[in-house]
């Protein structure tokens, strides 16, 4: 990558970091402990993933730090767990940049990331649940309802919706971006 492209990529990543920090402050939220659903909260991460693995990792780390500074530990660790699906997705896109060019490949890719995302967040909440660090409401609802359905399945749905938003935003942006990117929009 040329030096100018690297600087532009870094600036776009910085803007995505800022957006990733602002979205939780201003977008509508549904909070059902231990889960919180903030519309479009993963969109900056997905767009960074479409650009490059480095951009995706940077945006994920910065947004995780933002959550760590402003939210309970379980939420911050759920945000940090995004690194798993982000790294997998970013490297898949780097290897096969045409994934987003057709619905036939984009939908399974988005679902794969959503399932991986849900599993990672469920693992984080499971650790809190079984160490007795959850709130009383978690235990009243039980493990299956609280962790598997609310966090696991809820995250899968939330993640896929945000992936769809990111892909819809990415398609018209892609022709305007003058740097090499991992994901081509078709």
C-alpha positions in Angstrom: 0.0 0.0 0.0 1.3 3.4 -0.9 2.0 5.9 1.9 -0.9 8.1 0.8 -3.3 5.2 0.8 -2.1 4.1 4.2 -2.8 7.6 5.6 -6.2 7.7 4.0 -7.0 4.3 5.4 -5.9 5.3 8.8 -8.0 8.5 8.7 -11.1 6.5 7.6 -10.4 4.0 10.4 -10.2 6.9 12.9 -13.5 8.3 11.7 -15.0 4.8 12.1 -13.6 4.7 15.7 -15.3 8.0 16.4 -18.5 6.7 15.0 -18.2 3.5 16.9 -17.9 5.5 20.1 -20.7 7.9 19.3 -23.4 5.3 18.2 -23.9 3.9 21.7 -24.4 7.4 23.0 -27.1 8.5 20.6 -28.8 5.5 18.9 -31.9 3.9 20.3 -31.3 1.1 22.8 -33.2 -1.9 24.1 -31.8 -3.1 27.4 -32.8 -6.5 28.8 -30.0 -7.4 31.3 -27.4 -8.8 30.6 -28.1 -7.8 27.0 -28.3 -4.4 25.4 -29.2 -3.9 21.8 -28.1 -0.6 20.2 -29.1 -0.2 16.6 -26.1 0.0 14.3 -23.6 -0.4 17.0 -21.6 -2.9 15.0 -21.8 -1.0 11.7 -18.4 0.8 12.1 -16.7 -2.5 12.9 -18.2 -4.2 9.8 -17.3 -1.3 7.5 -13.7 -1.4 8.9 -13.7 -5.1 8.2 -14.6 -4.4 4.6 -11.6 -2.1 4.4 -8.8 -4.3 5.9 -7.9 -6.5 8.8 -5.8 -3.7 10.3 -8.7 -1.2 10.1 -11.1 -3.8 11.6 -8.8 -4.6 14.5 -8.1 -0.9 15.3 -11.8 0.0 15.2 -12.7 -3.0 17.4 -10.0 -2.3 20.0 -10.9 1.4 20.2 -14.7 0.8 20.5 -14.0 -1.9 23.1 -11.9 0.6 25.2 -14.8 3.0 24.8 -17.2 0.4 26.3 -14.7 -0.3 29.1 -14.6 3.3 30.1 -18.4 3.8 30.1 -20.1 0.4 30.7 -20.1 -2.5 33.2 -17.3 -5.0 32.8 -19.5 -7.7 31.2 -20.4 -5.3 28.4 -16.8 -4.2 27.9 -15.7 -7.9 27.7 -18.6 -8.6 25.3 -17.3 -5.8 23.1 -13.7 -7.1 23.3 -14.9 -10.5 22.2 -15.8 -8.9 18.9 -12.1 -9.3 18.0 -12.8 -13.0 17.3 -15.4 -12.5 14.6 -13.8 -9.4 13.3 -10.4 -11.1 12.7 -12.1 -14.1 11.1 -14.3 -12.0 8.8 -11.5 -9.5 7.9 -9.1 -12.2 6.8 -11.9 -14.1 4.9 -12.6 -10.8 3.0 -8.9 -10.2 2.4 -8.6 -13.7 0.9 -11.9 -13.6 -1.1 -12.9 -9.9 -1.6 -15.8 -10.8 -3.7 -17.9 -12.2 -0.9 -20.1 -9.1 -0.7 -20.7 -8.9 -4.4 -23.7 -11.3 -4.4 -26.5 -12.1 -1.9 -25.7 -15.8 -2.5 -22.3 -15.3 -0.7 -22.9 -12.2 1.4 -25.9 -13.7 3.4 -24.0 -16.9 4.5 -21.0 -14.8 5.3 -23.0 -12.4 7.4 -24.7 -15.4 9.2 -21.4 -17.1 9.9 -20.1 -13.9 11.5 -23.3 -13.4 13.4 -23.2 -17.0 14.8 -19.5 -16.6 15.7 -20.4 -13.2 17.3 -23.2 -14.8 19.3 -21.1 -17.7 20.5 -18.3 -15.3 21.7 -20.7 -13.1 23.6 -22.5 -16.1 25.2 -19.1 -17.4 26.4 -18.3 -14.1 28.1 -21.7 -14.0 29.8 -21.5 -17.7 30.7 -18.3 -16.9 32.6 -20.0 -14.2 34.6 -23.1 -16.4 35.1 -21.2 -19.4 36.5 -18.9 -17.3 38.7 -21.8 -15.7 40.4 -21.1 -12.3 39.0 -24.4 -11.8 37.2 -27.3 -9.8 38.5 -30.2 -11.4 40.3 -32.4 -11.1 37.3 -30.1 -13.4 35.3 -30.5 -16.2 37.7 -34.3 -15.8 38.0 -34.6 -16.2 34.2 -32.2 -19.1 34.1 -29.2 -19.9 31.9 -31.1 -21.0 28.8 -33.2 -17.9 28.7 -30.5 -15.4 29.9 -27.4 -16.6 28.1 -28.4 -18.9 25.3 -31.5 -17.2 24.0 -31.2 -13.5 25.1 -27.4 -13.1 24.6 -26.6 -15.9 22.1 -29.6 -15.8 19.8 -30.2 -12.1 20.4 -26.6 -11.3 19.4 -27.0 -13.4 16.2 -30.0 -11.4 15.2 -28.5 -8.0 16.2 -25.3 -8.8 14.5 -26.9 -9.9 11.2 -29.1 -6.7 11.1 -26.0 -4.5 11.7 -24.1 -6.5 9.0 -27.0 -5.9 6.5 -27.0 -2.1 7.4 -23.2 -2.0 6.9 -23.4 -3.9 3.6 -26.1 -1.5 2.4 -24.0 1.5 3.4 -20.8 0.0 1.9 -22.2 -0.6 -1.6 -22.7 3.0 -2.6 -19.5 4.1 -0.7 -17.2 1.5 -2.3 -16.9 3.3 -5.7 -16.0 6.6 -3.9 -13.2 5.1 -1.8 -9.9 5.5 -3.5 -7.8 3.1 -1.4 -7.3 -0.6 -1.8 -10.1 -2.4 0.2 -10.6 -6.1 1.1 -14.3 -6.2 0.1 -15.6 -5.2 -3.3 -19.2 -4.3 -3.5 -21.1 -5.5 -6.5 
